[in-house]
């Protein structure tokens, strides 16, 4: 039996979202807000010890590859199935 929300429609799992930058308090807040709403969050940062990488709402932390974002981001989107980039 599907879980229903107040509108009576079945809930669907949220697609993942990618958050760039794990070293700021603002991005930590974004990760927490998305996670609390049930959105899986993939964080991309410069170090595994980044502040937001330790959040329970960050499902996966990826160390930012070298090079231009357009050279590595499409691969991350493809591998994770993310539908949003923040």
C-alpha positions in Angstrom: 0.0 0.0 0.0 1.4 3.4 -1.0 1.9 6.1 1.6 -0.4 9.0 1.0 0.1 12.7 1.7 -2.7 15.0 2.7 -3.8 15.5 -0.9 -4.5 11.8 -1.2 -2.0 11.2 -4.0 0.7 8.6 -3.5 4.1 9.9 -2.5 7.0 9.4 -4.8 10.6 9.4 -3.8 12.4 12.6 -4.6 15.2 12.6 -7.1 18.6 13.5 -5.8 20.0 17.1 -5.7 23.6 18.1 -6.0 24.9 20.9 -3.8 28.1 22.5 -4.8 30.4 23.7 -2.0 30.4 22.0 1.3 32.4 24.6 3.3 29.8 27.2 3.9 27.1 27.5 6.6 24.6 28.5 3.9 25.1 25.3 1.9 24.9 23.3 5.2 21.5 24.9 5.7 20.4 24.0 2.2 21.5 20.4 2.7 19.6 20.1 6.0 16.4 21.7 4.5 16.5 19.3 1.5 17.3 16.3 3.6 14.5 17.1 6.0 12.1 17.1 3.1 13.3 13.7 2.0 15.5 14.8 -0.9 18.7 12.8 -1.2 21.6 15.2 -1.3 24.9 14.7 -3.0 27.5 17.2 -1.9 30.5 18.3 -4.0 33.3 19.9 -2.2 37.1 20.4 -2.1 37.8 18.1 0.8 36.3 15.1 2.6 36.5 17.0 5.8 34.2 19.8 4.6 31.7 21.0 7.2 28.5 19.8 5.3 30.0 16.5 4.3 29.5 15.3 7.9 25.8 16.2 7.9 23.4 13.2 8.2 21.4 14.8 5.4 24.4 14.5 3.0 23.9 11.1 1.4 27.1 11.2 -0.5 30.1 13.6 -0.5 32.2 13.8 -3.6 35.6 15.5 -3.7 35.5 18.1 -6.6 37.6 16.8 -9.5 40.2 19.1 -11.1 39.3 21.0 -14.2 36.3 22.9 -15.5 32.9 22.0 -14.0 31.6 21.3 -17.5 34.2 18.5 -17.9 33.2 16.5 -14.8 29.7 17.6 -13.7 27.8 15.7 -16.5 29.3 12.4 -15.3 28.3 13.1 -11.7 24.7 13.9 -12.8 24.6 10.8 -14.9 25.9 8.5 -12.1 23.7 10.0 -9.4 20.5 10.6 -11.4 20.3 14.1 -9.8 17.6 16.4 -11.2 18.7 19.6 -9.4 22.0 21.4 -9.1 22.4 24.1 -6.4 
